[in-house]
Amino acid sequence: MSHAAVRDDTKADVTADPAFSFDAPHLVTELPGPKAREHIAFDERYTSPSLPRAYPIVPVRGLGSTIEDIDGNRFLDFCAGIAVNVTGHCHPRVVAAIQEQAAQLLHYSASDFYLPIYAHLAAELERIAPMHGSTRVFLGNSGTEVVEAALKLARYATGRQYIVGFLGAFHGRTFGSVSLTASKAKYHAHFGPMLPGIYHVPFGSAGLDELEQRVFHRLVPANEVAAIVVEPIQGEGGIQVPDAEFLPRLRRICDQHGILLVADEVQSGMGRTGRMWAIQHWDVEPDVVLTAKGLASGMPIGAMIAKEHLMTWAAGAHGSTFGGNPVSCAAALATIGLLEEGLIDNATARGEQMQAALGPLVAAYPDRVREVRGKGLLIGVQFDSGATAAAVEHAAFQRGLMVLTAGDDVIRMSPPLVVTELEIATGCRVFAEAVAAVAGH
Protein backbone atom coordinates (compact mmCIF):
# COMPACT_ATOMS: atom_id res chain seq x y z
CA MET A 1 0.00 0.00 0.00
CA SER A 2 1.55 3.32 -1.05
CA HIS A 3 1.15 6.81 0.31
CA ALA A 4 -1.11 8.81 -1.95
CA ALA A 5 0.36 12.10 -3.17
CA VAL A 6 3.81 11.56 -1.63
CA ARG A 7 6.79 11.69 -3.98
CA ASP A 8 7.82 8.37 -5.51
CA ASP A 9 11.22 8.45 -3.81
CA THR A 10 9.53 8.30 -0.41
CA LYS A 11 7.02 5.55 -1.09
CA ALA A 12 9.51 2.73 -0.92
CA ASP A 13 11.07 4.17 2.22
CA VAL A 14 7.75 4.43 4.05
CA THR A 15 6.70 0.85 3.32
CA ALA A 16 10.14 -0.71 3.44
CA ASP A 17 9.70 -2.46 6.79
CA PRO A 18 7.65 -5.63 6.16
CA ALA A 19 7.30 -6.22 9.90
CA PHE A 20 5.31 -3.01 10.21
CA SER A 21 3.04 -2.88 7.20
CA PHE A 22 -0.28 -1.11 6.87
CA ASP A 23 -2.51 -4.04 7.82
CA ALA A 24 -4.23 -2.00 10.49
CA PRO A 25 -6.32 -2.41 12.47
CA HIS A 26 -4.59 -5.60 13.61
CA LEU A 27 -5.33 -6.64 17.19
CA VAL A 28 -3.50 -9.51 18.88
CA THR A 29 -4.57 -9.05 22.53
CA GLU A 30 -7.54 -7.78 24.44
CA LEU A 31 -7.48 -4.01 24.95
CA PRO A 32 -5.66 -2.91 26.91
CA GLY A 33 -3.23 -5.80 26.68
CA PRO A 34 -1.18 -7.19 29.57
CA LYS A 35 1.91 -5.07 28.92
CA ALA A 36 -0.26 -1.97 28.51
CA ARG A 37 -2.01 -2.62 31.82
CA GLU A 38 1.34 -3.04 33.54
CA HIS A 39 2.69 0.19 32.08
CA ILE A 40 -0.46 2.15 32.88
CA ALA A 41 -0.12 1.17 36.53
CA PHE A 42 3.51 2.31 36.46
CA ASP A 43 2.60 5.56 34.70
CA GLU A 44 -0.14 6.41 37.15
CA ARG A 45 2.33 6.15 40.02
CA TYR A 46 4.67 8.84 38.67
CA THR A 47 2.91 11.18 36.21
CA SER A 48 0.69 14.18 36.87
CA PRO A 49 -2.99 13.31 37.23
CA SER A 50 -3.76 16.45 35.21
CA LEU A 51 -2.94 14.60 31.99
CA PRO A 52 -6.31 13.83 30.34
CA ARG A 53 -5.81 10.36 28.85
CA ALA A 54 -8.52 9.49 26.29
CA TYR A 55 -8.29 5.69 26.43
CA PRO A 56 -5.77 3.05 27.52
CA ILE A 57 -3.34 2.88 24.62
CA VAL A 58 0.43 2.72 25.17
CA PRO A 59 2.02 3.60 21.81
CA VAL A 60 5.62 2.59 21.20
CA ARG A 61 6.01 2.76 17.43
CA GLY A 62 4.47 4.59 14.51
CA LEU A 63 4.74 4.56 10.74
CA GLY A 64 2.56 6.40 8.27
CA SER A 65 -1.02 6.24 9.51
CA THR A 66 -0.41 3.31 11.85
CA ILE A 67 0.42 3.16 15.56
CA GLU A 68 1.68 0.01 17.31
CA ASP A 69 1.14 -0.39 21.03
CA ILE A 70 3.34 -2.05 23.64
CA ASP A 71 1.55 -5.38 23.14
CA GLY A 72 1.97 -5.42 19.36
CA ASN A 73 -1.56 -4.28 18.49
CA ARG A 74 -1.73 -2.02 15.45
CA PHE A 75 -4.20 0.84 15.21
CA LEU A 76 -5.31 3.02 12.34
CA ASP A 77 -4.55 6.49 13.65
CA PHE A 78 -7.19 9.10 12.86
CA CYS A 79 -5.87 11.35 15.66
CA ALA A 80 -2.32 12.00 14.40
CA GLY A 81 -1.21 13.01 17.88
CA ILE A 82 -4.10 15.51 17.99
CA ALA A 83 -3.54 16.89 14.47
CA VAL A 84 0.25 16.96 14.89
CA ASN A 85 1.76 14.23 12.69
CA VAL A 86 0.72 15.75 9.36
CA THR A 87 3.37 13.82 7.40
CA GLY A 88 2.48 10.62 9.22
CA HIS A 89 4.53 8.86 11.83
CA CYS A 90 8.29 8.84 11.22
CA HIS A 91 8.24 10.02 7.62
CA PRO A 92 11.69 9.13 6.26
CA ARG A 93 12.46 12.63 5.01
CA VAL A 94 11.54 14.20 8.34
CA VAL A 95 13.54 11.58 10.23
CA ALA A 96 16.54 12.16 7.95
CA ALA A 97 16.36 15.93 8.50
CA ILE A 98 16.23 15.42 12.27
CA GLN A 99 19.16 13.01 12.24
CA GLU A 100 21.30 15.26 10.05
CA GLN A 101 20.68 18.32 12.21
CA ALA A 102 21.11 16.39 15.47
CA ALA A 103 24.55 15.31 14.34
CA GLN A 104 25.55 18.96 13.75
CA LEU A 105 23.96 21.06 16.51
CA LEU A 106 21.34 20.06 19.06
CA HIS A 107 20.81 23.44 20.71
CA TYR A 108 21.91 27.02 20.86
CA SER A 109 19.58 29.71 22.12
CA ALA A 110 18.26 31.89 19.32
CA SER A 111 17.20 34.48 21.89
CA ASP A 112 20.82 35.44 22.44
CA PHE A 113 22.67 34.34 19.31
CA TYR A 114 22.18 34.21 15.54
CA LEU A 115 21.05 30.65 14.92
CA PRO A 116 21.12 30.16 11.11
CA ILE A 117 18.31 27.62 10.75
CA TYR A 118 15.97 29.84 12.83
CA ALA A 119 16.21 32.62 10.24
CA HIS A 120 15.87 30.16 7.34
CA LEU A 121 12.64 28.80 8.80
CA ALA A 122 11.39 32.34 9.45
CA ALA A 123 11.95 33.15 5.77
CA GLU A 124 10.04 30.03 4.72
CA LEU A 125 7.18 30.93 7.02
CA GLU A 126 7.00 34.39 5.48
CA ARG A 127 6.85 32.77 2.04
CA ILE A 128 3.88 30.57 2.95
CA ALA A 129 2.13 33.02 5.31
CA PRO A 130 -1.52 33.86 4.52
CA MET A 131 -0.80 37.56 4.14
CA HIS A 132 1.04 39.71 1.62
CA GLY A 133 4.11 41.77 2.39
CA SER A 134 6.97 41.44 4.81
CA THR A 135 6.66 39.61 8.10
CA ARG A 136 8.73 38.86 11.17
CA VAL A 137 8.65 35.51 12.99
CA PHE A 138 8.98 34.50 16.62
CA LEU A 139 9.52 30.79 17.32
CA GLY A 140 8.43 29.11 20.55
CA ASN A 141 8.04 25.53 21.73
CA SER A 142 4.27 25.07 21.43
CA GLY A 143 0.95 26.53 20.42
CA THR A 144 0.16 27.98 23.82
CA GLU A 145 3.54 29.78 23.88
CA VAL A 146 2.91 31.57 20.59
CA VAL A 147 -0.60 32.50 21.74
CA GLU A 148 1.06 34.13 24.75
CA ALA A 149 3.51 35.87 22.43
CA ALA A 150 0.64 37.20 20.31
CA LEU A 151 -1.17 38.59 23.36
CA LYS A 152 1.99 40.42 24.42
CA LEU A 153 2.74 41.69 20.91
CA ALA A 154 -0.82 42.93 20.41
CA ARG A 155 -0.71 45.01 23.59
CA TYR A 156 2.80 46.25 22.86
CA ALA A 157 2.18 47.20 19.22
CA THR A 158 -1.20 48.87 19.71
CA GLY A 159 -0.81 50.38 23.16
CA ARG A 160 -4.25 48.96 23.95
CA GLN A 161 -5.19 46.52 26.68
CA TYR A 162 -8.31 44.51 25.75
CA ILE A 163 -8.53 41.22 23.85
CA VAL A 164 -11.62 39.59 22.33
CA GLY A 165 -12.03 35.84 21.81
CA PHE A 166 -14.88 33.47 21.00
CA LEU A 167 -16.96 31.01 22.97
CA GLY A 168 -15.95 27.46 22.10
CA ALA A 169 -12.35 28.46 21.41
CA PHE A 170 -9.30 26.61 22.69
CA HIS A 171 -5.97 28.45 22.71
CA GLY A 172 -3.90 26.56 25.29
CA ARG A 173 -3.41 26.04 29.00
CA THR A 174 -0.82 28.61 30.10
CA PHE A 175 -2.31 31.57 31.92
CA GLY A 176 -2.90 34.02 29.11
CA SER A 177 -4.00 31.40 26.61
CA VAL A 178 -6.26 29.59 29.08
CA SER A 179 -7.89 32.93 29.90
CA LEU A 180 -8.62 33.28 26.19
CA THR A 181 -9.86 29.69 26.00
CA ALA A 182 -13.64 29.29 26.32
CA SER A 183 -14.37 25.73 25.23
CA LYS A 184 -14.92 24.10 28.63
CA ALA A 185 -15.23 25.57 32.13
CA LYS A 186 -12.95 22.82 33.48
CA TYR A 187 -9.94 24.56 31.94
CA HIS A 188 -10.60 27.53 34.28
CA ALA A 189 -11.66 25.58 37.36
CA HIS A 190 -9.59 26.37 40.49
CA PHE A 191 -7.25 28.74 38.62
CA GLY A 192 -9.10 32.05 38.86
CA PRO A 193 -9.05 34.89 38.54
CA MET A 194 -8.23 34.71 34.86
CA LEU A 195 -6.22 37.33 32.99
CA PRO A 196 -8.24 40.57 33.06
CA GLY A 197 -9.28 42.46 29.95
CA ILE A 198 -10.52 39.49 27.90
CA TYR A 199 -14.05 39.36 26.47
CA HIS A 200 -15.82 36.51 24.69
CA VAL A 201 -18.63 36.47 22.16
CA PRO A 202 -20.31 33.58 20.31
CA PHE A 203 -18.47 32.09 17.32
CA GLY A 204 -20.03 33.12 14.01
CA SER A 205 -21.86 36.12 12.62
CA ALA A 206 -24.29 36.27 15.55
CA GLY A 207 -21.28 36.78 17.79
CA LEU A 208 -20.18 39.75 15.70
CA ASP A 209 -23.61 41.29 16.20
CA GLU A 210 -23.04 40.92 19.94
CA LEU A 211 -19.53 42.32 19.63
CA GLU A 212 -20.70 45.49 17.93
CA GLN A 213 -24.03 45.98 19.72
CA ARG A 214 -23.12 44.94 23.26
CA VAL A 215 -19.35 44.72 23.85
CA PHE A 216 -18.32 47.84 21.93
CA HIS A 217 -21.46 49.75 22.90
CA ARG A 218 -21.73 48.91 26.61
CA LEU A 219 -18.54 47.25 27.90
CA VAL A 220 -15.35 48.47 26.23
CA PRO A 221 -14.70 51.02 23.45
CA ALA A 222 -13.57 49.44 20.19
CA ASN A 223 -10.58 51.79 20.08
CA GLU A 224 -9.24 50.21 23.27
CA VAL A 225 -9.29 46.64 21.89
CA ALA A 226 -5.81 45.45 20.90
CA ALA A 227 -6.70 42.20 19.11
CA ILE A 228 -9.41 39.74 18.23
CA VAL A 229 -8.11 36.16 18.34
CA VAL A 230 -9.96 33.54 16.30
CA GLU A 231 -9.60 29.94 15.20
CA PRO A 232 -10.83 29.98 11.57
CA ILE A 233 -12.27 26.52 12.31
CA GLN A 234 -12.69 25.67 15.98
CA GLY A 235 -11.03 22.34 16.81
CA GLU A 236 -11.46 21.54 20.49
CA GLY A 237 -14.78 23.38 20.30
CA GLY A 238 -16.19 20.60 18.11
CA ILE A 239 -14.93 21.22 14.55
CA GLN A 240 -17.08 24.33 14.17
CA VAL A 241 -16.94 25.74 10.64
CA PRO A 242 -18.20 29.35 10.58
CA ASP A 243 -20.79 30.80 8.23
CA ALA A 244 -19.44 32.29 5.01
CA GLU A 245 -19.70 35.93 6.09
CA PHE A 246 -18.09 35.60 9.51
CA LEU A 247 -14.36 35.95 8.78
CA PRO A 248 -14.68 38.61 6.02
CA ARG A 249 -16.90 40.69 8.33
CA LEU A 250 -14.50 40.17 11.22
CA ARG A 251 -11.69 41.50 9.03
CA ARG A 252 -13.77 44.60 8.21
CA ILE A 253 -14.51 45.23 11.90
CA CYS A 254 -10.81 45.01 12.74
CA ASP A 255 -9.91 47.39 9.91
CA GLN A 256 -12.59 49.86 10.95
CA HIS A 257 -11.33 50.11 14.52
CA GLY A 258 -7.58 49.50 14.15
CA ILE A 259 -7.79 46.12 15.89
CA LEU A 260 -5.33 43.33 15.09
CA LEU A 261 -6.81 40.13 13.67
CA VAL A 262 -4.92 37.14 15.08
CA ALA A 263 -5.62 33.79 13.41
CA ASP A 264 -4.91 30.84 15.70
CA GLU A 265 -4.07 28.12 13.17
CA VAL A 266 -2.35 25.87 15.68
CA GLN A 267 -4.71 23.01 14.80
CA SER A 268 -6.23 24.07 11.48
CA GLY A 269 -3.02 25.16 9.74
CA MET A 270 -0.20 23.34 7.94
CA GLY A 271 -2.38 21.89 5.18
CA ARG A 272 -4.87 20.12 7.39
CA THR A 273 -7.99 21.62 5.81
CA GLY A 274 -6.81 21.35 2.21
CA ARG A 275 -5.17 24.79 2.23
CA MET A 276 -1.93 25.69 3.92
CA TRP A 277 -4.05 27.83 6.26
CA ALA A 278 -7.75 27.37 6.99
CA ILE A 279 -8.37 31.13 6.82
CA GLN A 280 -7.51 30.98 3.11
CA HIS A 281 -10.85 29.26 2.45
CA TRP A 282 -12.43 32.68 3.09
CA ASP A 283 -9.77 34.81 1.32
CA VAL A 284 -9.10 36.73 4.53
CA GLU A 285 -5.66 37.99 5.57
CA PRO A 286 -4.85 38.16 9.29
CA ASP A 287 -2.35 40.53 10.84
CA VAL A 288 -0.82 37.70 12.87
CA VAL A 289 -1.01 33.95 12.31
CA LEU A 290 -0.08 31.32 14.87
CA THR A 291 1.01 27.78 14.08
CA ALA A 292 2.40 24.82 16.01
CA LYS A 293 1.01 21.23 16.07
CA GLY A 294 1.66 20.16 12.45
CA LEU A 295 4.54 22.54 11.79
CA ALA A 296 7.31 20.01 12.49
CA SER A 297 5.54 16.65 12.18
CA GLY A 298 5.77 15.94 15.91
CA MET A 299 8.82 17.88 17.04
CA PRO A 300 8.02 20.65 19.57
CA ILE A 301 7.80 24.06 17.92
CA GLY A 302 5.41 26.97 17.52
CA ALA A 303 5.55 30.09 15.38
CA MET A 304 4.03 33.54 15.50
CA ILE A 305 4.13 35.18 12.07
CA ALA A 306 3.28 38.89 12.22
CA LYS A 307 3.26 41.69 9.70
CA GLU A 308 6.60 43.43 9.91
CA HIS A 309 5.24 46.85 10.91
CA LEU A 310 3.81 45.30 14.10
CA MET A 311 7.16 44.04 15.33
CA THR A 312 8.01 47.23 17.16
CA TRP A 313 9.09 45.66 20.42
CA ALA A 314 12.65 46.10 21.64
CA ALA A 315 15.31 43.47 22.29
CA GLY A 316 14.46 41.51 25.42
CA ALA A 317 10.72 42.24 25.26
CA HIS A 318 10.12 38.59 24.50
CA GLY A 319 12.27 35.51 24.00
CA SER A 320 12.67 31.78 24.56
CA THR A 321 15.61 29.60 25.57
CA PHE A 322 14.49 26.60 23.52
CA GLY A 323 12.18 28.22 20.97
CA GLY A 324 13.43 27.64 17.45
CA ASN A 325 15.49 24.63 18.50
CA PRO A 326 17.58 23.65 15.44
CA VAL A 327 16.36 20.04 15.37
CA SER A 328 12.73 21.18 15.44
CA CYS A 329 13.46 23.78 12.75
CA ALA A 330 14.97 21.09 10.51
CA ALA A 331 11.85 18.97 10.94
CA ALA A 332 9.68 21.99 10.11
CA LEU A 333 11.56 22.73 6.89
CA ALA A 334 11.17 19.11 5.78
CA THR A 335 7.49 19.18 6.69
CA ILE A 336 6.77 22.30 4.63
CA GLY A 337 8.43 20.68 1.61
CA LEU A 338 6.30 17.55 1.91
CA LEU A 339 3.10 19.54 2.34
CA GLU A 340 3.73 21.52 -0.82
CA GLU A 341 4.67 18.43 -2.82
CA GLY A 342 1.24 16.86 -2.57
CA LEU A 343 0.07 16.31 0.97
CA ILE A 344 -2.18 19.39 1.00
CA ASP A 345 -3.88 18.14 -2.16
CA ASN A 346 -4.21 14.72 -0.55
CA ALA A 347 -5.92 16.31 2.44
CA THR A 348 -8.55 17.75 0.11
CA ALA A 349 -9.17 14.48 -1.74
CA ARG A 350 -9.19 12.25 1.31
CA GLY A 351 -11.33 14.72 3.24
CA GLU A 352 -13.96 14.66 0.52
CA GLN A 353 -13.81 10.85 0.56
CA MET A 354 -14.24 10.80 4.32
CA GLN A 355 -17.22 13.14 4.35
CA ALA A 356 -18.89 11.11 1.59
CA ALA A 357 -18.33 7.88 3.52
CA LEU A 358 -19.49 9.23 6.88
CA GLY A 359 -22.40 11.36 5.65
CA PRO A 360 -24.85 8.42 5.34
CA LEU A 361 -24.55 7.83 9.11
CA VAL A 362 -26.89 10.79 9.64
CA ALA A 363 -29.70 9.10 7.73
CA ALA A 364 -28.87 5.63 9.07
CA TYR A 365 -28.93 6.70 12.74
CA PRO A 366 -31.07 9.86 12.92
CA ASP A 367 -31.59 9.50 16.68
CA ARG A 368 -27.84 9.35 17.29
CA VAL A 369 -25.86 11.11 14.53
CA ARG A 370 -26.63 14.79 13.99
CA GLU A 371 -24.07 16.06 11.47
CA VAL A 372 -20.82 15.38 9.64
CA ARG A 373 -18.80 18.56 9.03
CA GLY A 374 -15.34 19.97 8.46
CA LYS A 375 -12.82 20.77 5.76
CA GLY A 376 -10.01 18.62 4.43
CA LEU A 377 -8.80 16.18 7.07
CA LEU A 378 -10.32 18.05 10.01
CA ILE A 379 -13.68 16.28 10.33
CA GLY A 380 -16.27 16.29 13.10
CA VAL A 381 -19.17 13.89 13.60
CA GLN A 382 -21.77 15.32 15.97
CA PHE A 383 -23.91 12.99 18.08
CA ASP A 384 -27.03 13.40 20.17
CA SER A 385 -25.01 13.63 23.40
CA GLY A 386 -21.55 13.62 24.89
CA ALA A 387 -22.24 10.17 26.32
CA THR A 388 -22.88 8.78 22.83
CA ALA A 389 -19.74 10.42 21.46
CA ALA A 390 -17.65 8.97 24.30
CA ALA A 391 -19.15 5.52 23.76
CA VAL A 392 -18.37 5.66 20.03
CA GLU A 393 -14.80 6.78 20.79
CA HIS A 394 -14.35 3.74 23.06
CA ALA A 395 -16.03 1.35 20.59
CA ALA A 396 -13.74 2.58 17.81
CA PHE A 397 -10.68 2.06 20.01
CA GLN A 398 -11.79 -1.49 20.80
CA ARG A 399 -11.88 -2.10 17.03
CA GLY A 400 -8.43 -0.63 16.40
CA LEU A 401 -9.35 2.88 15.23
CA MET A 402 -8.10 5.94 17.10
CA VAL A 403 -10.43 8.96 17.19
CA LEU A 404 -11.03 11.66 19.82
CA THR A 405 -13.99 13.48 21.27
CA ALA A 406 -14.18 17.28 20.96
CA GLY A 407 -16.67 19.92 22.00
CA ASP A 408 -19.73 18.72 23.87
CA ASP A 409 -20.83 15.84 21.65
CA VAL A 410 -18.47 15.49 18.70
CA ILE A 411 -15.95 12.92 17.48
CA ARG A 412 -12.95 14.62 15.89
CA MET A 413 -11.00 12.93 13.10
CA SER A 414 -7.66 14.38 12.02
CA PRO A 415 -5.71 11.64 10.19
CA PRO A 416 -2.16 12.19 8.96
CA LEU A 417 -2.11 13.92 5.59
CA VAL A 418 -0.35 10.86 4.12
CA VAL A 419 -3.45 8.74 4.74
CA THR A 420 -4.39 6.65 1.70
CA GLU A 421 -7.69 6.04 -0.03
CA LEU A 422 -7.79 2.48 1.31
CA GLU A 423 -6.98 3.62 4.85
CA ILE A 424 -9.80 6.17 4.75
CA ALA A 425 -12.21 3.51 3.50
CA THR A 426 -11.08 1.12 6.24
CA GLY A 427 -11.27 3.73 8.98
CA CYS A 428 -14.74 4.88 7.95
CA ARG A 429 -15.96 1.28 7.83
CA VAL A 430 -14.63 0.60 11.34
CA PHE A 431 -16.13 3.86 12.60
CA ALA A 432 -19.51 2.95 11.13
CA GLU A 433 -19.30 -0.41 12.93
CA ALA A 434 -18.57 1.42 16.19
CA VAL A 435 -21.57 3.71 15.67
CA ALA A 436 -23.79 0.72 14.86
CA ALA A 437 -22.65 -1.07 18.01
CA VAL A 438 -23.40 1.94 20.21
CA ALA A 439 -26.73 2.64 18.52
CA GLY A 440 -27.76 -1.01 18.84
CA HIS A 441 -26.81 -1.12 22.49
Secondary structure, DSSP 4 states (H G I P E B T S, - for coil): ---TTS-HHHHHHHT--GGG-S--SB--S-SS-HHHHHHHHHHHHHS-TTS---S---EEEEEBTEEEETTS-EEEESSHHHHT-TT-BT-HHHHHHHHHHHTT-S---TTTS--HHHHHHHHHHHHH-SSSS-EEEEEESSHHHHHHHHHHHHHHHH---EEEEETT----SSHHHHHH--S-GGGTTTSPSPPTTEEEE-SSHHHHHHIIIIIIIIIS-GGGEEEEEE-SSBSTTTSBPPPTTHHHHHHHHHHHHT-EEEEE-TTTTTTTTSSSSGGGGGT---SEEEE-GGGGTTS--EEEEEEGGG--PPTTSS--SSTT-HHHHHHHHHHHHHIIIIIHHHHHHHHHHHHHHHTHHHHH-TTTEEEEEEETTEEEEEES-HHHHHHHHHHHHHTTEE-EEETTTEEEE---TT--HHHHHHHHHHHHHHHHHHHH-
